[in-house]
Amino acid sequence: MNANTPKEIRVIFEGGKINPPQNFALDANNTLTWKCPDGSDEQTTYELTYISATDTKIQKASAKSDKVTIPTDLRETRYHVTIRATKDNNYSDTPSPLAITATHASKSEIIAEGLSYPYGMAASGDNLYVAGGSSSGNAKIWKIPTNGDTTKPVRENIAETYAMAAAGDTLYFTQYLAGAVMKMPTDGGTEPVLVIGGRKSPTGVAVVGDSLYIAEKGTGTVVREPIHGLTSVDPVVSGLSSPFGVAAADGILYISENVDHGRVMKAFITGGIPTPVIQDREKPTGLAVADGILYIAEGDSGKVLMIPTAGGTVSTVAEDLNFPTAVTVVNGTLYIAEGKGARVRKVPRLWKLSTQ
């Protein structure tokens, strides 16, 4: 190696330096835009990095691109986003990052209707499963693909359906009058089978690990039962008033009380005395938790509310609904079952620039 080598290496590196993208911005419809830098060509690509408190995601954009849609699988609601141009393993400087926050669109869209009083809803993969119908033997479970494919029943002529939860390719649903929790495969290929019976008016159900958490209106409790149903029921939370919806996240149970001036309560998943998350509501029904947000359907008010699980301001996601009964979230999009409206709506996630 001669004395000129370090200088030669430096010249080569500096010769490959590229300019950064300009005018990095958040546009409508969850789209990030930028101006391609001077000197960019078909070899220039772009790398966007999304960073939150617990999540990092890298997104690539091809040569000559000047926009991308924000990924739908971001797990948090607040991110800092950076962009840099790349060419021949060289990277540009990074413009100032954008701080973005997730909310929801102001308008909802009907994705399925004619469902005969949908009451329970769960998600497995990219599909929704909705339970509804009367207790006279003509209840159904529908499969609603979130990609817009045709809605169709996967099981018909069921004695009764109520709330629903999913774990992998298995659906669990409660039968209020029969006092039972049933299970069946998501493809509906076999008859529902009994998981547990003898319960007092079971309403909501949630799956956490290998356990079911079941709200019992008749006893004012939430009980825990292994999903295989081989051991005795374990009471977890008691002293509730007409418990209805159940949801769980990060070791916490959330339970709605379906009464006038109703509350949503929370307790450790291992049990304990429940405390209120929100009070004086109009008969809250179904619950869902996603990305640090608790979603609450209110039957009597026709609204769906949201509140951070860490605490904060309650806001309205959707209103003027016809008795919302169940909510769930898939890839950031909120889905709402309307019991009296006999339909399911979606409210897409909407990214905005953060003010914090």
Buried (B, 14 or more C-beta within 10 A) or exposed (E): EEEEEEEEEEEEEEEEEBBBBEEBEBEEEBEBBBEBBEEBEEEBBBBBBBBBEEBEBEBEBEBEBBEBEBBEEBBBBBBBBBBBBBBEEEBBEBBEBBBBBBBBBEEBEEBBEEBBBBBBBBBBEEBBBBBBBEBEEEBBBBBBBBEEEEBEBBBEEBBBBBBBBBBEEBBBBBBBEBBBBBBBBBEBEEEBEEBBEEBEBBBBBBBBEEBBBBBBBBBBBBBBBBBEBEEEBEEBBBEBEBBBBBBBBEEBBBBBBBBEEBBBBBBEBEBEEBEEBBEEBBBBBBBBBBBBBBBBBBBBBBBBBBBBBEEEEEEEBBEEBBBBBBBBBBBBBBBBBBBBBBBBBBBBBBBEEBEE
